[in-house]
């Protein structure tokens, strides 16, 4: 076994207290020691994804956030509305580590050959608790990155890339031939557009700003609909007629958008119908909600017939469904294309302490397109 590291390292933790207070802190925890089949990774890059914010903030109202502590040991508190505390019951008074994915360098390894082979290598890992200076994982869960790949380039190897690939695979398995995607100018949305171009899949992108339209068209998108335009419903219907897309993945979750998509799908299906059916088109229309950018209730105006579905979609159950061999093939594609199809861009790189500044939280907490933060837990540490 390689020389083991000793001492403590910092880890970002989130706690919802019984009195309805969210507390974010940096905890000193012992550096983990790898077992024979494990590797110890010095984490140098971990993105703040929307899926991380749910655990980081819980149901807290971040407009109430207040800072205390010191520059090196900041503490952030915020109030959880009383009506939402019931949803937080399973995690009350538990100090939970945060961060779904990241990348770094293997600095210690167990005795097994698979672990030893990764010594000194740059790897990407998925497994939680990534906003930590060190993370110990089984060697088989560490994705070896191509030579010359930096931790920052490989930090977003899992959540967004595998979600994009998972959407396309779901389309194929369920017998559809084209896709609709909302909040489509995000890092994930740009990846999905590149995947669809490479795999010859027609994609309809939905955005809400003109600059997002231009961004997607600059990377090859053909069908981009701006939900802020007065012609949105007709524009979307035309794009659905052109592509035949009857499957959508919605990142917003709340509001009217999912219902609008189903309505336009019904209009597109009826545009080529040869006879009237009082129950609507027999073409099945499906929207999967996979995010919660809009926290308001999902509104449906049922004018899209009876052949439709609205459900949830998450990456982990999808990977479990397709099995480890198929999932590994997707991971290997991501690693091979990490600097092209699956390249991510970040607004700012911050340390663990900087990630808990109110200024930083006010930016990445908005989940706005083009304002993605990257945490380097070892930033400034020799």
DACORFEN-V819159 format. One record per run of one state. SS is the DSSP state (helix for helix, strand for strand, loop for the rest). FROM is the first residue (numbers start at 1). TO is the last residue. Records with the same first field share a line. If there is no record, write none. Layout:
SS=FROM-TO ; FROM-TO
This chain:
loop=1-7 ; 17-20 ; 31-37 ; 48-49 ; 58-59 ; 70-73 ; 81-81 ; 93-95 ; 98-100 ; 110-112 ; 117-121 ; 127-131 ; 133-133 ; 142-142 ; 145-150 ; 155-158 ; 174-177 ; 183-186 ; 199-201 ; 208-209 ; 219-222 ; 227-231 ; 244-246 ; 251-252 ; 256-256 ; 272-284 ; 290-293 ; 299-307 ; 313-314 ; 323-323 ; 337-347 ; 351-351 ; 356-357 ; 365-372 ; 376-382
strand=8-16 ; 21-30 ; 38-47 ; 60-69 ; 74-80 ; 92-92 ; 96-97 ; 101-109 ; 122-126 ; 132-132 ; 134-138 ; 143-144 ; 178-182 ; 202-207 ; 223-226 ; 247-250 ; 253-255 ; 285-289 ; 294-298 ; 308-312 ; 348-350 ; 373-375
helix=50-57 ; 82-91 ; 113-116 ; 139-141 ; 151-154 ; 159-173 ; 187-198 ; 210-218 ; 232-243 ; 257-271 ; 315-322 ; 324-336 ; 352-355 ; 358-364
